[in-house]
Amino acid sequence: MRVRSGGGFRAILYSLKKGREAGGYWKFFKAMRSRNTCKTCALGMGGQKGGMVNEKGAFPEVCKKSMQAMVSDMQPGIDPTFWKKNPIEKLKKLSPRKLEYLGRLLHPVRYRAGASHFETITWEEAFNSIVAKLKSLTPDETFWYFSGRSSNEAGFLLQLLARVYGTNNVNNCSYYCHQASGVGLQTSVGSGTATIDLSDLEKADLVFLIGGNPASNHPRLMSSLLHVRRHGGKVVVINPVRETGLVNFRIPSDPLSLVKGSKIASHYTMPHIGGDLALLWGIAKSLREHDQIDTEFLQKHCRDDAEFLARVDEIPWDEIESKSGVTRDEIETIAKMYAESERTVFAWTMGITHHAHGVDNVQAIANLAMCRGMVGRPGAGLMPIRGHSNVQGIGSVGVTPKLKQQIFDSLQSKFNVKLPTTNGLDTLACMEGAADGSIKAAFCLGGNLFGSNPDAGFADHALSNLDMNVMMSTTLNTGHVHGLAAETIILPVLARDEEPEPTTQESMFNFVRLSDGGPRRLPGPRSEVDVISTLGKRLLPDAEGIDWDQMQHTETIRQWIGGVVPGYEKIQSIGKTKEEFHIGGRIYHEPTFGTDDGRAVMHAHALPPLKGTGDDELRLMTVRSEGQFNTVVYEEEDLYRNQERRDIILMHPDDLRRLGLQHDQRVRVENETGHMDSILARGYEDIRPGNALMYYPECNVLVSRYADPQSKTPAFKGVVVKVLAMQTA
C-alpha cells in the first residue's frame, strides 16, 4: 500500500519491532531513557533531562533514527571465530546494512597486505603496531579524521594528540556535508552555527525549509514544524522532489496528528537541482521591486549592502527563471509570503551545501534574511540542520586544520604545549595525499571515510595506498572492508551510553549536553578517551604540558576545553553541577553580530549556469533513504518514497519516455567520473522533470571530486549523468 504520510502507526509498529530486536521492550525503553545524548542527528535529545526529551523539556521526543542506532549498539558481539570463517572478499560483497548487523566489534582486528582474512589481535599488539608506524613517519605524512559520533572530550584529546605529534592534518566529516554552511555563515554573520535556539524556531510565523528532507533525516524536527503550523504559521518547502513527509506527517506522540495527519508544507516549490541560488536572488529581486527590503536595517547593521542591492537590480528576470526553473509568478508568490512575515526562520540542509557553489547558496540565504531584518531578533534567524549528533561540537573543540587563533594561543599560554604552524589539509586534500603517496597513515575516530567520499573508485585507491589505516568503531561498515591499507587495524570502542565517565555533546542549537555513560554491554571494547590517552602516552611520553594519565579522565579534558574554547567556559563545572548550557556569543537576539565591527556582511554572486541541459542528460542528486542515517543503512526499503530497494534511479516518467526507457528497465548510469550497471530506471512522479535521485553512498562512484573552492565540499547534489539501456545478450 502506497505510503501517503510520514510517521504514523507504521512508526509505532516499527518501534515495537525495534524493542523486540533489542531483547525486550523494557530493556529497550530503559536504554532510550538513559541520561545520554541521542546518538543520531544534531537536532538534539537526551542529556540530563533524560532520553526522549528535547532541549525545552518536551517528552516524548523520539524517532526511528535514534531507535535504530540504539538497537545496533545493543547487538551481541561478533564471535572471534567469525574472522577465520569469513574471507575479506566475502565481506566486500555484503551490503552496508548486512555489515552493520553482523554485530558489535569485540576485539581489535588487523589486515595485512596479501592476507585473505582479518585476524584478531590483542590491544597490546595493536598499540605496538600503531606507535611503531607513527614513529617511523614524519607527522605531515599522516592525517587524522573525526566523525560526529564521538564526544567533545575524545575529539579534543585526539586533535591535541595529533598536533603535539606535529601535524595540522586534522579534519572532520563536515567537509563532506555542512562545511559550506560554516564558511557561509562565518563570512556573513561572524559565527558558523545556527543563530537561533529551539524556542525561536517554534515562535516563527514562517519557516523556509530549503534543500532538505527532515521527515526522513531529522524526524523530530517535524513536531516543531507542526507547532508552527498550528499557531497559524507557514512552512515554505523548496526542494526538487515532493517528499511525502514534508507534505503530510502523522506525529506519533500527538494523538490528533497521529489520527488525522498534519499538513506540513503550506507552499511547495520545486526548482531544478542546482537552481536554488537563482531562486534566492529572485526572491530578493521581487522584494526590491515591491519596496519590501528593510534598507534602514541594511544601512545600520550590514556591510556591502550597496553592492548587494546593485546586484539585485542588475540580474534580469529571464536569467533567474531559466537558471532556477521557477517562474517569476511563483517566485513573487514566495516573496509576498516572506514580506508578510514578522518572524522568519531560514532552515536548510545538504541540498544547499552539496554544490560547487554551496557557500554562495548559504550567503544568499543570509542575504535574504538580512533583507528584512530576520537575523538578530527572537523568533527569526538562520538554521543549518546539521547531521550527526556531535558534528558541531567536534568542530567547536578544535577539529579543523587551522585552529581558531584564540584556541591556538590559549593552548600554548595556559597549558604550555607546543603546536605546529604548518598549513593543515582538508579532508579531500588528505585523500589526494594518500593517493599520491605523500600521506602514508590515517587515524579515524568513527565514521566511514571510504563511504562518505566522492568518487568511490578514487577513494578505494587512495585508502589502499596507505601504509596504515586505524579506525575506532563500534560496528562494521563498508570502510572497514574496502580500500584496505597495507596494514588496517580496527579498534572496538564503547558506545556513548557505555562510557565509564560522563562525556559532552553539542546540538545544532549550540546547546551542550552531558551524557552519563553507563555499564558496558560487552567485554572487549574500550573507551575512546582511554584508547587515545593510552596511544598518547606510548607515542609521546614526554610531551610538554600533558599528563596522559590525567587525560584518561573526561573531567580533566573538560578543564582544558573550558580554558581554551570561546563560549565553552561552563563546561568546566558541568560534571559537578549537571547544568547544561547554550554556548555564549552564537545566538543572535539582537542585531550585533560576531564580525569585527558587529555588522553582518552581504554578498553579491554571479549565477552559475544550470547543469545537465543536454537532450541525453539528467541532473542527479544523491539522497539518503528513510531507512538510513548518514552512510549507515538500517533498512533496504525507502518507506516514504515507496521504494523497496536501493539499486535504482528515480526520474520523472517524462524523462523515461524522453530517453526511450521503460519503467524498471535495467540501465547503465554513467558520466566522466564512473558508471553503474544493471540499475533499475524507475518513473517517479514526485520529482521535477530533468532531475533524478540515486542512493548515497552506493552512487558515490558517479560523484566528481570537484569541490566548492571556498568550503572544499564536493557537489554530491550537482552530478550530471547519462542513462543508457543495458545491451541484452
Salt bridges, closest charged atoms under 4 A:
GLU21 OE1 - LYS18 NZ 2.80
GLU55 OE2 - ARG513 NH2 3.63
GLU55 OE1 - HIS582 NE2 3.95
GLU61 OE1 - ARG220 NH1 3.48
ASP73 OD2 - LYS39 NZ 2.72
GLU89 OE2 - LYS92 NZ 3.61
GLU119 OE2 - ARG110 NE 3.10
GLU124 OE1 - ARG538 NH2 2.87
GLU153 OE2 - ARG558 NH1 3.12
ASP200 OD2 - HIS589 NE2 2.63
GLU202 OE1 - LYS56 NZ 2.76
GLU243 OE2 - ARG641 NH2 2.80
ASP254 OD2 - ARG230 NH1 2.59
GLU289 OE1 - ARG328 NH2 3.13
ASP313 OD1 - ARG288 NE 3.02
GLU314 OE2 - ARG311 NH1 2.74
GLU319 OE2 - LYS323 NZ 2.80
GLU330 OE2 - HIS267 NE2 2.89
GLU332 OE2 - ARG328 NE 3.38
GLU340 OE2 - LYS336 NZ 2.55
GLU342 OE1 - ARG343 NH1 3.73
ASP360 OD1 - HIS605 NE2 3.77
GLU432 OE2 - ARG705 NH1 3.94
ASP455 OD2 - ARG705 NE 3.27
ASP467 OD2 - LYS133 NZ 3.71
GLU487 OE2 - ARG110 NH1 3.62
ASP497 OD1 - LYS39 NZ 2.91
ASP497 OD2 - ARG521 NH2 2.54
GLU498 OE1 - ARG104 NH2 2.84
GLU498 OE2 - ARG521 NH1 3.24
GLU501 OE2 - HIS553 ND1 2.82
GLU506 OE2 - ARG586 NH1 2.60
ASP516 OD2 - ARG35 NE 2.94
GLU528 OE2 - ARG149 NH1 2.33
ASP530 OD2 - ARG526 NE 2.82
GLU544 OE1 - LYS418 NZ 3.66
ASP549 OD1 - LYS537 NZ 2.80
GLU555 OE1 - ARG558 NH2 3.08
ASP597 OD2 - ARG303 NE 3.04
ASP616 OD2 - LYS722 NZ 3.31
GLU626 OE2 - LYS64 NZ 2.62
GLU635 OE2 - LYS17 NZ 3.90
GLU635 OE2 - LYS18 NZ 3.80
GLU635 OE1 - ARG97 NH2 3.66
ASP638 OD2 - ARG641 NH1 2.83
GLU644 OE2 - ARG682 NH2 2.90
ASP647 OD1 - ARG645 NE 2.60
ASP647 OD2 - ARG666 NH1 3.72
ASP654 OD2 - HIS652 ND1 3.60
ASP654 OD1 - ARG657 NH2 2.37
ASP655 OD1 - ARG658 NH2 2.96
ASP664 OD1 - HIS663 NE2 3.85
ASP664 OD1 - ARG682 NE 2.57
GLU670 OE1 - ARG668 NH1 3.70
ASP677 OD1 - ARG668 NE 2.62
ASP677 OD2 - HIS675 NE2 3.86
GLU685 OE1 - HIS652 NE2 3.81
ASP686 OD2 - ARG2 NH2 3.32
GLU698 OE2 - ARG646 NE 2.67
